[in-house]
């Protein structure tokens, strides 16, 4: 089905309502009791105007000037015989106002007003024509320039809001991916270790094997709860509880833990970042380091709080992949730094600025 107007919620039915002003055009023939020839020419003008009018709503930007030029030409053609043709210039001004940004649109509007003035001067048209045509065209054209600019600004704002929403969704997906990596990478490593230990103890020490299996069940349930919290966006991670789990996990893997943890004031966000760093470091020790000893240290260095995770493993290779990337992003978001040294075993250092810690409060 052919449409007269494009689908645009902002347009609605108003373009049809504006056609009411077209009724001004046949007023002059009606008052003069014009002949059938004049009425035929009047009807022909209306028939020519309507396609140009509806076409103008389909055009975008400066292409609207084509519709405006056609309608203005009708005004020039009919004005000498019918002063009510001034209404055509008013319609043309409305399209001119929508054709370009204000600085350019006002130039086009000025050109249209010059055409109206020239038409009135050349054909000695009555004041009823040129006053109405000049004043209303200038007024309506200016109004349309203003509203067209507002519409452009609203579209830009809408696009900016859509971009912000898109970036927020991307950031949320990245957050969930990082959290799931931190949670599942560590937890699955622990489950594998405990399952292997239970398998070896199955015949030698069935009671301890059952205890390990129960630990696997507990760890799995905890991981499920943490995954749900991560997806919801709320996953507080306590440093003390994470250290306790890390000791247990490394002990299961045969790694001795030496800890020297000072009491340092931490905000919840900073405590969570350090806890996740401990978890990631322990996971990589279990998977790659082949270490016998792990040293954990937390201390204040005057200008910063420093967490150190060091092992006596094979070293040489640094952490890589999503774990390091996610950890670095979290640390840098709090104004900190992350360093990795693989010369003697592997040493991971996380520094957070002490000023930020004090400003943020204590935990």
N, C-alpha and C positions, 0 to 999 in steps of 0.2 A: 504494500500500500504506500502510495506517495505521500510524503510528509511536507507540509508547508514550512515547518520550523524544525531545526535540529533538536535533538534531545538534550535539554539543558534545564536543570531544576531552577536555576536562577532566572531564566526567562519566564517560565510559567505561561500564563495567559496574557501578560501585559502587552506583547506586540499586537495582539488583536484589539486590545483596549485603545492603543494609540491611534488606531484607524478611525476613531470617532472624529478626529480633527480633519479627516479628508472630506467630511460633510460640508466644510466651508467652501470647497471648490465649486460646487454647483449652485451656491447661493446667488452669485451674480447673474447667471442665466435665468434663475428663477425670478429674481426681482425685475429683470428687464423683459420678462415674458419672451424669451429668445425663440428664434425659429428652430425648426427641427434639425436644420443643418448645424446650428450652434450646439444643440443638445447632442447631436451625433459626435461632434468634435470633443465635447466635454466627456462623453462616455468613452471615447477612444483614449483620451488622456488618462482617465481612471484605469482603463484596461492596461495601458502601458506602465502605469505607476505600480500596480500591485505586484507583478513579477519582479520588478526591480527592488521593491520594498522587502519582499520575503527572501529574495536572493541575498540581500545585504546581510541577513542574519546568518547565512551559511558561510559567508566570507570571513576571513580572519586577518587581523593586522591591517596593513596598508591596502590590501586587496579590497577592503570595504570602500575605498575611494572610488572604485569603478561603479558601485551602486550609487554612491553619493553624486558622482558626475552625471550619471544617467537621469537621476531625479532632478538635479539642478538644471539639466538641459530642458526637461519638461517645463520647469518654472520659467526659463528664459523664453521658451516657445509660446507659452500661453499668457504670460504676464501682459503683453501689449493689448490683448483683447479681453482679458479677465484678471483684474487686480487680485482676485482671490487666489490666484496661482501662487501667491506668496507662501502658501502652506507647503508647497513643494520644497522651497528653500529651507524651511524649518526641518522637514524630514531629512534633507540632505545634510544639514548641520548636525543632526543626531548621529549619523554614520561617520561624519568627519571626526566628531569627538571621540569615537571609539577606535579610530584607525591607527593611532600611534601614541607614543609617550607625550606628555603635556607640551614640552618645548616644541616638538614638531607639529603636534595636532593644532596648536594655536596658530601656527603659520598657515596651515591649510584652512583653518577657520577664517583667518584674515583674508585669504585669497577668495573664499566664498563670499564674504561680506563686500569685497571690492567688486565682484561680479554683480552682486545685487545693486550696488550703487551705480555701476556703469549702465546696467539695464534701465534703472529709473531715470538716469540722465539722458540716455540716448533716445528713449521713447517718451520722455516727459510724463512719466507715470505719476498718478496722484499720491499725495502723502499717505493715504490709506494703504497703499501697497508698500512703499519703501520703509515707512516707520515700522509697520508690523513685521516685514521681512527682516530688516536689520536688527531691531531690538530683540525679537523672539529668537532669531537664529543665533545671535551672539549669546543670549542668555542660555538657551537650551544647549548650544554647542559647548559652552563652558561647563555647564552642569554635567554633561556626558563625559567631558574630558576628566573631570574630577572623579566621577564614579568609575570610569574605566581604569584610572590609575589605582583607585582603591581596590578594584577587582584584581588587578595585576599584583598588588602587594599581598592581597589575601591568598592568591594562588602561590606566590613565593613562600608565604608563611606556612601554607598547607604542605608544600613540598618539603620545607625545612622540618616541619613536625613529623612528616612521614619518614624523613631521613633519620631523625632522632629516634623514632620508634624502631626503625630497622636496626640502627646501631645498638639500641638497648637490647633488642632480641638477640643480636649477635653476641653482645657482651654476656648476656645471660646464658646462652648456649655454651660459650667458652668457660664461664664460671662453673656450670654443671659438669662440663668435660674435665676441668681441672680437679674439681672436688671428687668426682667419681674415680679419676686416676689415683688420687691420693688415698682414697678409701679402699678401693678394690685391689690396687697394686699391693699395698701393705697387707691387707687382710688375707688375700689369696696366698701370699707367700707364707704367712703364719699357718694357714689351714694345710698347705702342702707339707710344711715341716712337721706339724703335729700328726698329720695322717701318716707320714712316713715313719715317724717315731712309734706311733701306735701299731703300725704293721710289724715293725721289728720286735716290739715287746709282746705281740699277741701270744706267743707260746712261752716266752721266758717269764713275763710278769703281767698276767692278764688283768690284774687289778689296776696297775698303772696304765696299761693300754686303755682300759675303760675310762680312766680319768682323763686321758688325752682326748679320747673321742668325745667325752662330755665337754671338754674345753673347745673342741672344734664346733660343737653344737652352739655353745654360748657365744663364741666369736662370730659365728654365722648369723645368729640372731641380732647381735649388736651391730654387725655390718649392715644388715637389712634395715634396722632402725635408722642408722646414720645415712644410708642412701636415701631413705624417704625424707629425712631432714634436709639433706643436701638439695634435693629436687625442689623442696618447698622454699629453699633459700635461707634456712635458719639452721646453722650447724656450729654451735659453740664448741671449741676444742680447748680443753684445759691442759696447760703445760705439765702440771704435776701428774695428772692421770695418764697423759701420753708418755711421760718418762717411765711410769710404772709398767705400762704395756710394752714399751720398748725393751726394758730390762728383761721382762719375761720372754719376749720374742727372741731376743739375741741369746738368752740363756738356752732356749730350746734349740737354737742353731749352733750351740757350742761356742758362743762368743762371750768372753768375760767383759763386763761393763765396769768402768771406773768413772764415777761422776763427782764433779765438784761444782755445785750449783749455788751461787750467791742469791740472796733475796734482792730482787730488783723490781721496782714498781713498773707494772705493765698495764696498758689499756687492754680491754678484751680483744680488740682487733690485733694488737701486737702479740699478745699471748697466743692467739690462734695461729698467727703466721709462724712463730717460733715452734709451736707444737707440730705443725705440719712439716716444718723443716726437719725436726727430729724424726718424724715418721718416714719422710722420704729418704733421709740419710740412712736410717736403719734398714729400710727395704733394699737399698742399693748395696749395703754391706752384706746382707744375706744373699743377694742374688749374684754379686760380681766380685766382692773383695777377697774372699777366701781368707778372712782375717781370724785372729785368735783373741784380739783385744780391741775394745772400742772405748774411747775416752769422750765423755760429755762434759762440757764446761759452759757455765753462764756467769758472766761477770760484767761489772761496770768499769769502763775505761776512762771515765771522766767526762768525755763528750759523747759517748755512745754506749749502748748495751751490746755486748758481743756474745754470740752463741757459737761454740766450736764443737764439731763432731769429727773425730779423728780415729782412724783404724790403722792397724799394722799389716794390712793386706798387701795384695800384689801391686796396688797403685798403678802409676803410669797412665791410666785412662781416667778421664773425668766423667762426671755424670752427663748424660745426654738425653735427648728426647723430650716428651711432654712434661715429665716430672721437673726437670731443671727449668724449663721455660715457664711453667706455671709458678714454681717457687720464686723465680727471679721477678716475675710480674708482681707477685704479692709483696715481696720485700721492697721493690722500687716504688710501689704505690704508697708505702709508708715513709718514703724518703731514705731508705736504707740501701745497703750494698750487699752483694753476695760474691764470695770468692771461693775458688776450688784449687787446691794444690795437690798434684798427684806425684810429687817427687819421692816422698817416703810414705808409702801407704796412700791414703786419700784423706785430705783434711778439708772440711767444709766450714766456712766462716760466714756468719750472718751478722751484720752490724745494723743497728737501728739508732737513730739520733736520740740522745738522752733528753734534749730539749722537748722533742715531740712527746716523749714518754711522760715527762713532768707535766706538760700542758694538758695531756690527755687524762690525767688522773692515775689512780692505782687500782690494782685488781686484788 
